[in-house]
Amino acid sequence: MSLEQNKEIALGVSRAIMNGNWEKVDELLDDSFIYVGDGADPINKQQYIGFMRGVLCTAMTDMDMKFLRVIAEDDLVAIEYTNEMTHTGEFFKIPATGKRVIGTGHFIREVKNGKVTAEWQTTNALGLMQQLGVIPKG
């Protein structure tokens, strides 16, 4: 696959999540998919979809994700993003605040044979918690 095709597949996962198209997410992720993020233990495909669907997309709604930089090399696609969203449900035991917040971060997705096989992500969790009022700014 070309680098441009790999970019589209990698971005397609995020677009499908934002649109709630869980069949497409399932189609784009390889059955061997592994996610590693923010120092937590790795999770598999079903755990990842479960988190995205049952936690992130129920706690944070009206998402507007922008891809600031997308760089591909070999079978890796690196993406820097912002995601403006509204905190409308419980998120990691934080009750809904109704606040409009911006999540930022980077992820690298590995694409092989037209499917995403792995993702490594870092997020600005501190900045998000400050926006939600859990951690004081400054």
Residue pairs with C-beta under 8 A, 6 or more apart in sequence:
1 9
1 111
1 113
1 114
3 72
3 73
4 72
5 114
6 72
6 75
6 77
6 111
7 70
7 72
7 77
9 28
9 77
9 111
9 114
9 115
9 116
10 70
10 72
10 77
10 79
10 109
10 111
10 116
11 67
11 70
11 77
11 79
12 24
12 28
13 25
13 28
13 29
13 109
13 116
13 119
14 65
14 67
14 79
14 81
16 22
16 24
16 25
16 28
17 25
17 52
17 56
17 57
18 63
18 65
20 53
20 57
22 49
22 53
25 49
25 52
26 45
26 49
28 115
28 116
29 45
29 48
29 49
29 115
29 116
30 45
30 112
30 113
30 115
30 116
30 117
31 45
32 45
32 117
33 44
33 45
33 48
33 115
33 116
33 117
33 118
33 119
34 42
34 43
34 44
34 117
34 118
34 119
35 42
35 43
35 44
35 47
35 48
35 118
35 119
35 121
36 42
36 118
36 119
36 120
36 121
37 107
37 119
37 120
37 121
37 122
37 123
38 121
38 122
38 123
38 125
43 51
48 119
55 91
56 91
57 63
58 89
59 87
59 88
59 89
59 90
59 91
59 96
60 83
60 85
60 86
60 87
60 88
60 89
60 91
60 101
60 103
61 85
61 86
61 88
61 89
62 85
62 86
62 88
63 83
63 84
63 85
64 83
64 84
64 85
65 81
65 82
65 83
65 84
66 81
66 82
66 83
66 84
67 79
67 80
67 81
68 80
68 81
68 82
69 78
69 79
69 80
70 77
70 78
70 79
71 77
71 78
71 79
72 78
75 110
75 111
75 112
76 108
76 109
76 110
76 111
77 108
77 109
77 110
77 111
78 106
78 107
78 108
79 106
79 107
79 108
79 109
80 105
80 106
81 104
81 105
81 106
81 107
82 102
82 103
82 104
83 102
83 103
83 104
84 100
84 101
84 102
85 100
85 101
85 102
85 103
86 98
86 99
86 100
86 101
87 94
87 96
87 97
87 98
87 99
87 100
87 101
87 132
88 96
88 98
89 96
90 96
91 132
94 132
94 134
97 132
97 133
99 131
99 132
99 133
101 128
101 131
101 132
102 127
102 131
103 123
103 124
103 128
104 123
104 124
104 127
105 121
105 122
105 123
105 124
106 121
106 122
107 119
107 120
107 121
107 122
108 119
108 120
108 121
109 116
109 118
109 119
110 116
110 117
110 118
110 119
111 117
126 135
129 135
130 136
130 137
